[in-house]
Amino acid sequence: MNTPSFNLSLLLGSVLAAGLAACSGGGGTGESGLTREDLGQVTTDTGGNADIQFTPADGAVSALVTCGPYGYDVLATAQTITDPNAGIAYDYNTPEGTPMRVSTTDDLLPVLIPVSPDLDIVPGQYDIQLLLDAAQPTTVTCSALYRTEAASASQTVDIHFVFVGVDGDVPDLNGTAAVDHQLLNDTLTRVGELWSGLGLSVGTVTYEDFSGDVSTYNSVDGDQEFGDLLRTNTSTDRTMTIFMVSAITSSDGASILGMAAGPPGAPATGGTSKSGAVVTVSSLVDGDTDTEARIIAHEVGHFMGLFHTTEKDGSSHDPLSDTPECTNDSDGNGTYSTEECSGQGAENLMWWAASTNAATTSENQAWVVQRSALPQ
C-alpha cells in the first residue's frame, strides 16, 4: 500500500494580497428529508487502515459518511472507495482518473457520494478504506446521513449568522441589528444571484451574537481554533451556520477571507469541527458587498460538496466534466493565477481565488449541490 502525502490545501484559504488568495429520526428542521444511520466504531490497524461499509437508505440521492473525531494533529482521507458492483469509485493514488474526490482533513473525515454526475448513488453496499496518519491504532465513530428527499432545481438554503464581536469593525453588525443591516442585506441579495445558476436561493436568515469566548474567536488562528469554533454550533437543523469574524489566519500564517468545513462539510450535524463555515467581515468594512457575497457563496459551495475547479498549485481539479481545468502556469512560479487561467476556470465561483470575475457556475455543479443534505 502506498501511504499518501497528506495535504490540507483543499479549504479556501488564499493570501489577501492574491485577491482572496439505518435508523431514522433524531434531528432538527427538515428532518423528514433525511435518514441517519449509526455505523458504529472502527479501529485502524498498525498501518492506519480501517474498512467502513454502508448501504444507502432506500431512495437516497446522496450519502454523507463521517468518521472521527481523531484530533487536530492527525490527518485522514479515503484510500479507496468500492461501489456495490465491486468497481473502484475512488483511488487516492489516481484521483483524477475517478469521478470522486475526497479531502484530507484533521479531526473528522466527511465523504460525500456523489460529488459528480458520473458517480450517482446506486443501491447496495459501499466500502470505504479509511486511512489515518496516526502513529498508533485509533478508534473512530462513523455515521451516515442520507438525503432521501428528491433533488430539485428550485431549493432554498437557510442561513444562520453568528457574529463574533464584529460590530467594532462594521457598526451595528450584531444579532440585534443585522436584520435591517443594509450591507448584509445587499450581500445576501448578491449571494442569491450567484446561486441562481445552481438552482438555489437564500431561504430563512437568522442571527445571533456569539455567546462564547469572543476575545479568542474574533480572530481565528489556525486549524484547531477554526474547528473548535465550529464545534460550538450544536444545531442539527438543515441550516448553514456562518460565523462572522474579524480575521482568519491559517496554520502557515496566511491571512484568509473565508474557510468552510470540507469539502464537504457536515450539514444537519452539530457539535463537530466540520459543522459550518467562518467568514471575515473585512470586505464589508470597505463596503464591498460583492466580494463578501462571493466569499459566502463559494464557502457554502464547498460545504455542499464542490471542490475548486483547479487548485492553486495546479495539482488537482474537481471531478466535473463541464468545468474548465487550467493548465497554464506561464511564469513557472508554481501558482496558477487568475490572470494566467482566464478562460480556463478563473471565472467560476469555485475558482481557488476570489477574483472579481469568479461568478459563473455549471450544470454539473448545480447537480451536485442539489443533492446535498443542506438545501430544502
Buried (B, 14 or more C-beta within 10 A) or exposed (E): EEEBEBBBBBBBBBBBEBBBBBEBEEBEBBBEBBBBBEBEEBEBEEEBBBBBEBBBBEEBBBBBBBBBBBBBEBBBBBBBBBBBEEEEBBBBEEBEEBBBBBBBBBBBBBBBBBBBBBBEBEEEEBBBBBBBBBEEBBEBBBBBBBBBBEBEEEBBBBBBBBBBBBBEBBEEBBBEBBEEBEBBBBBBEBBBBBBEBBBBBBBEBBBBBBEEEBEEBBBBBBBBBBBBBBBBBEBBBBBBBBBBBBBBBBBEEBBBBBBBBBBBBBBBBBBBBBBBBBBBBBBBBEEBBBBBBBBBBBBBBBBBBBBBBBBBEBEBBBBBEEBBBBEBBEEEEEBBBBEBBBEBBBBBBBBBBBBEEBBBBBBBBBBBBBBBBBBB
